Amino acid sequence: MKKAFSGTAWKYGDNINTDVIFPGKYTYQKMTPEEMAQHALEDLDPDFISKVSAGDILVAGKNFGMGSSREQAAVAIKAAGISVIIARSFARIYFRNAINAGMPAIRCPEAVDAIQDGDSVTVDMAAGVISTPRGDFRFPAYPPTVMEILEHNGLIPFIKTKIST
Amino acid sequence: MGKTFVEKVFGLKAGYDVSAGDIVSVEPDWVMSHDNAAAISATFRKTGAAKVRYPERVVIILDHEIPAPKESSATNHREIRSFVAEQGIEHFFDINFGICHQVFVEEGFAMPGKLIVGSDSHTTTYGALGAFSAGIGRSEVAAIWATGELWFQVPDTMQIVLQGRMPDFLSPKDVALNIIGRIRADGADYRAVEFRGDAVAAMSIPDRMVLSNMAAEMGAKNGYIPPDDTTLNYLKGRARSTFEPVFSDPDACFVDVVNFDISVMTPAVARPHTVDNHASIEEAAGIRIDQALIGTCTNGRLEDLRAAARILKGRRVKVRTLVIPASWQVYRAAMKENLLEVFLDAGAVILNPGCGPCLGAHQGVMAPGEVTFSTANRNFKGRMGCREAEIYLGSPMSVAASAVTGEITHPGRFL
């Protein structure tokens, strides 16, 4: 995991659920992360995949990722280029899935209020600071267990290291 | 200060005293998965592990696309069967058992005090038996298969206290939809939920399973119901191992307590496209429907089929009506009670036990502009395979009554 991320913020509302992030009809089709990315947010914003660039930042309201445990909803967003998600709050399984996919999910309501769609935003993971055109916002550091998973770019690479050592 | 149920369960597993907010690595008693076991097995291989650490703790129940509707699902199933054979996984349930959450409970895996995880968000269902059970992601299941353990953050606990007698036209599904209407879809985010009160104590295990199942729709990590004689009686001759019930201390810290009197509740409906888009059935009455669905892991049990049959007996449905018993045990019991005949006489289609149309993978997919009234737990846009279709959620009695009239109807009309 990089120590800091910079990119364009794409902002959405409250209660974005897993069916609009990654439709259920695709969940039992075998896809590469790149193929999953083509369906990211398909039923919420069909233009998302054409406007997002590598490193961009997803910003959302409360309870982002509510619903299914399908982790494609996290993998598809990451594969679409999103480096980090900032939300007012996360649904718990989505929060875990994002971290386990090596994508930081940051809860920071103040930053969500400040950020507007299309803003340039920087997230400094080490310092715990989100920089926006309307000011800087702090967020609490992740516990060591979670940081370790993010530093290995996800749970599976982390387990792989653990098993091989 | 005392400990909550979840603090105690994680403390027992960790071997030291833990409190809400702590992050612990522990070994779950059971790890459940379904058709996504094929994808999980591919992820498992990426960990570099050759053998599943504890194959005896793995439970795999096929239910999402059964029988296979297309070649890719058939291939998925084949991969799972070969993985099961290769790894010596004995707790494997092929296409002739039913929906994972129903089968898991019927087969006696859900027991008080156990720590259970599954790669399905409605794994919360086993809280009805006094277990800690939570949905996790596929990679997390792969990690447990490889190492036997997983990280957890011990959640805060909120109590939902239910008092009062259930009116004749009301069902536990209405209770759950009314709770979610008040506390909203994120009302229990990150939290453990503990259901208590006289009304919960009076419920059967199948009725309690509806509450614990719907806890997922409140954002809860789990939906625990304190085990009692009802629980112990249900587990007689069924429990897979010995177990030790775990209870919250009276002086434990609960972050929130929400009270409901169910005796004054009316049947509830969730309107498109979120479960917390609450309406009373009076408010939703008259909305025309194209399809009625009675089944799923929320409402496909014998008690649900009885409730629906009570209304459908001697009547004909006006719209396409799908009935899906949650398991083959339920199917057989419904057959013995002549419920299946009631459904056939009414003009309904009986599908084989499984998840069926609930997640839009096959069976009963809707066309654009159509409306389904369903006993499932989710009505998100696109959920049943079509983003231009609408899904309303309600109880088995409400859906049965509406199937008869072709529009959303109060079940009291036919009772």
Chai-1 contact restraints between the chains, C-beta under 6 A:
chainA,res_idxA,chainB,res_idxB,connection_type,confidence,min_distance_angstrom,max_distance_angstrom,comment,restraint_id
A,N15,B,A185,contact,1.0,0.0,6.0,A-B,restraint_1
A,N17,B,F380,contact,1.0,0.0,6.0,A-B,restraint_2
A,D19,B,F380,contact,1.0,0.0,6.0,A-B,restraint_3
A,D19,B,G382,contact,1.0,0.0,6.0,A-B,restraint_4
A,D19,B,R383,contact,1.0,0.0,6.0,A-B,restraint_5
A,V20,B,K381,contact,1.0,0.0,6.0,A-B,restraint_6
A,P23,B,G382,contact,1.0,0.0,6.0,A-B,restraint_7
A,G24,B,L359,contact,1.0,0.0,6.0,A-B,restraint_8
A,G24,B,G360,contact,1.0,0.0,6.0,A-B,restraint_9
A,K25,B,G360,contact,1.0,0.0,6.0,A-B,restraint_10
A,K25,B,G385,contact,1.0,0.0,6.0,A-B,restraint_11
A,Y28,B,D35,contact,1.0,0.0,6.0,A-B,restraint_12
A,Y28,B,E65,contact,1.0,0.0,6.0,A-B,restraint_13
A,D43,B,K381,contact,1.0,0.0,6.0,A-B,restraint_14
A,D43,B,G382,contact,1.0,0.0,6.0,A-B,restraint_15
A,D43,B,R387,contact,1.0,0.0,6.0,A-B,restraint_16
A,K62,B,D186,contact,1.0,0.0,6.0,A-B,restraint_17
A,N63,B,D186,contact,1.0,0.0,6.0,A-B,restraint_18
A,M66,B,A185,contact,1.0,0.0,6.0,A-B,restraint_19
A,S68,B,S121,contact,1.0,0.0,6.0,A-B,restraint_20
A,S69,B,D120,contact,1.0,0.0,6.0,A-B,restraint_21
A,S69,B,S121,contact,1.0,0.0,6.0,A-B,restraint_22
A,S69,B,G135,contact,1.0,0.0,6.0,A-B,restraint_23
A,S69,B,G137,contact,1.0,0.0,6.0,A-B,restraint_24
A,E71,B,G137,contact,1.0,0.0,6.0,A-B,restraint_25
A,E71,B,R138,contact,1.0,0.0,6.0,A-B,restraint_26
A,S89,B,D189,contact,1.0,0.0,6.0,A-B,restraint_27
A,A91,B,G219,contact,1.0,0.0,6.0,A-B,restraint_28
A,R92,B,Y190,contact,1.0,0.0,6.0,A-B,restraint_29
A,R92,B,K221,contact,1.0,0.0,6.0,A-B,restraint_30
A,I93,B,G135,contact,1.0,0.0,6.0,A-B,restraint_31
A,N97,B,G137,contact,1.0,0.0,6.0,A-B,restraint_32
A,N100,B,G137,contact,1.0,0.0,6.0,A-B,restraint_33
A,N100,B,S139,contact,1.0,0.0,6.0,A-B,restraint_34
A,P143,B,I23,contact,1.0,0.0,6.0,A-B,restraint_35
A,T145,B,I23,contact,1.0,0.0,6.0,A-B,restraint_36
A,T145,B,W151,contact,1.0,0.0,6.0,A-B,restraint_37
A,L155,B,S139,contact,1.0,0.0,6.0,A-B,restraint_38
A,L155,B,A143,contact,1.0,0.0,6.0,A-B,restraint_39
A,I156,B,T43,contact,1.0,0.0,6.0,A-B,restraint_40
A,I156,B,K46,contact,1.0,0.0,6.0,A-B,restraint_41
A,I156,B,T47,contact,1.0,0.0,6.0,A-B,restraint_42
A,I156,B,S139,contact,1.0,0.0,6.0,A-B,restraint_43
A,I159,B,T47,contact,1.0,0.0,6.0,A-B,restraint_44
A,I159,B,A143,contact,1.0,0.0,6.0,A-B,restraint_45
A,I159,B,A146,contact,1.0,0.0,6.0,A-B,restraint_46
A,K160,B,T47,contact,1.0,0.0,6.0,A-B,restraint_47
A,K160,B,G48,contact,1.0,0.0,6.0,A-B,restraint_48
A,I163,B,T47,contact,1.0,0.0,6.0,A-B,restraint_49
A,I163,B,G48,contact,1.0,0.0,6.0,A-B,restraint_50
A,I163,B,A49,contact,1.0,0.0,6.0,A-B,restraint_51
A,S164,B,G48,contact,1.0,0.0,6.0,A-B,restraint_52
